Amino acid sequence: MTFHNEQVLSLLAVLVLLVSAQPAAAADKAVAPPPPPGSGGDAVLPAGYRGVVWGASGQGLMAIRGGMELQVTPDPRIKKLIELPPPGVDGDGMVRHWTLWNDQLVEVTMFFPGEFTVREGRELKERFESKYGAGRLEKTKKGVESGTSAWDVKVEEQVVEQRWVWQDPFTIQELRNDVRKGQWVCVRQSRMFEVSRKAQDAADRKKAHSKRVKSIVLD
């Protein structure tokens, strides 16, 4: 079988195209679309608490949850609404702090009642993991003094707080355990609003510093 020059060139061109197309096809196959919220080991995280979404106003929040106690903070942009368990009503007994920034819900802190034993704390962590998947464990250590007298004082690094962290594109959730007191809290925070709040704080600090310098009178 005999090939002419034109046929040979055409065949070579086809082979070159096939070889060059293989890496591109492999790259297309390797690039996957971004995972949906809560995938990759995390369950879909809740926003606020029981249907309360991030960015809800204080008035809207109280319309859903009922009247709350207003707590004043040093920052005029931030206010806290304290939700206490109703007296004489059976429930989970948790105290909840709803933090609003510019009248938009950005964080919810839930305080579990009383001290937990080691077993109860383990069961609580397991309940969270069964619902949201395995959380990322973070520990805070602190030098703690020990000894029987003033002449026998030793300082040892001990774990004083444990945090299990879950996050998706919208929410960061932390289950926190004060090891020494046996107390547990759950903190949920809006990622989007927290980024906006930090950016606003940085802009305010820059403006304040600039105003302070400009206010200096030079003769």
N, C-alpha and C positions, 0 to 999 in steps of 0.2 A: 504494500500500500504506500503510495507516494504522496507527500504533502507539498503544496506550493508555499512560497514565501509568505503570501498573504494569509494562508490558513495557519501557518506556524505562528505568525504575529498575533492573529486573532486568538489562538489557543493560549498563548502566553499571557495575553491581556486578561482573559477569563480567569486563569489561575491566580494572577496577581490580585484581582478583585476578590476572589474567594479567600485568599490568605489574609488580606487586609480587613475583610469583614468579620473574621473570627474573633479578634480581640474586642471589637466593638460590640459584637453580640454577647460576648462573655461579660463585658462591662454592663450592658443593659440588664443582663440577668442578675448581676451582683447588686445593682442599685435597687433597693426596695423602697416602696413608699413609706413615709413616716408612720409609726404605729399610732393607733388611736389612743385617746386618753386612758390611762390605767392598764395598758398592756405591758408585756415584758416583765411579768412577775408581780405587778401591782394590780389590785382590783380598782374599779372606778371609784374614786374617792368622793365623799360627799362635799358639798359646798359649806354652808353654815351648819344648820342642824334642823333636820326634819322639814325639808322643803324651803328653808330660808336661804335665798341665793346671795352671792357676793354682790355688794353694791346696794343692798336694800337700805332704805332710809330708816332713821330711828322711829318715825311715825308708822311706817309700814311694818317694821319689826314688832312694835308693840301691838299693832292691829292683829298680828298673827299669834304672838306669844302672850299678850296681856300686859298689864302695867308693870313697870320695873323701876328700880331705884337708880337715879342718875348720879354718877360719880364724877366730880370735877377733876380735871388733870391740869398740870402746868402748861400743856400745849393747847392753845385755844382751838386748834383744828381737830383735836382728838377728844372724844368723850366716851365714857363707858356706861353701859346699861347693865345693872346687876339683877339677875333673875334668881330669886330665892325659892326654895321649895315651899309651896303653900302649906300653912299650918294645918295639921290634922288630915292631910290628904295623902293617901298612899301613892308612892311613886319611887323614882330611883334615888331621891334624896340629894341629887347633885346641885351644886351652885354653878351658875354659868355667867361668865362675863362676856358681854358682846361689845367689841371695840369698833367704834366708827371713826373714820377719818373724812373730814369734810362731809359729814352726815352720810357716809357710805360704809356699809359693813365690810371690814377687812379682816377681822380675826374673831374667833370664838374660843374661849378657854373653859373647859369643863372640869370641875373639881369633884373627884369621887369622895364620898363621905367617909370620914374616920380613917383610922390606920388599918392597913391591910397586913395580914400575916404573909410570910414568904409563900405559903401555898396559895393563898388568895391572889397575890400578885402574879404568880405563875399562871394561874387559871385565867386572870384578866388578859395577860399578854397572849395566851393561847387563843382566847376568843377573838382578839384583834387579828391575829395571824390567820385564823380560820376564815375570816371575812375579807381581809385585805391582802393576804399573802405575807411572805416573810419580810419584815421591816429591816432597814439598815440600822445596826446597833452602834450607838455612839456613847462614850463614857466621859464623865468629868471627874478628874482626880484632884485631891487636895491634901496638903500635909496636915495630919492629925496628930496631936500630942498624946502620948500614953506614958504611963509609969506610976509607981506607987508612992513616990515622994518627989520633992522639988529637986533632989539630987539625982533622981533616976528618970529624967524626962527624955523620951525618945519621940522623934517626929517621923512618922511613916506615911507614905503615899497611899491613900485609900480612895476607893471609888465612892463618891458622894452622890452622884446622879447618873442614871442610865436613861437613854432616850432611844426609842425605836421610831424610825422615820420612814414614812411612805410619801410619795409625791407623784403627781401626774402634771400635765401642762397647766392645770388651773389651780390645784390645791396642794399645800404641804400639810401633812398631818404628823404630829409627834405625840407619842405616848411616853410620858415622863414619870420616872420613879425617883423620889427622894429616898435613897437607900437607908439613911440613918433614921428618918422619921416614919418610914413605911407608908408615905403618902403618894398618891398617884393623881396625875392630871392628864388631860388630852387637849392639845392645842391644834386648832385648824386655822390656816392662814391662806388668804388669797394671794397667789403669786403675782398676778397682774397688778392688783392694787398696791401690793407691797413695793413693787418696783417703782410705780408712780409716786408713792409716798416718799421713798428714799430720794428720788430725783428732785421732788419738790423741796425736801429738807435741805439738800445740797445747794439748790438755787437760793433758798432763803438765807443760808449761812454766808454764801458768797455775797449776796446783796447787803447783808448786815455788816460784813467786814468792810465792804467798799464804802458804805455810808459812814462808818466809824472813822475811816481815814479822811474822807472828804470833809467831815465836820471839824477837823482840826484847823484852827485859825493860825495862819502864819503872818508875821509882821514884815 
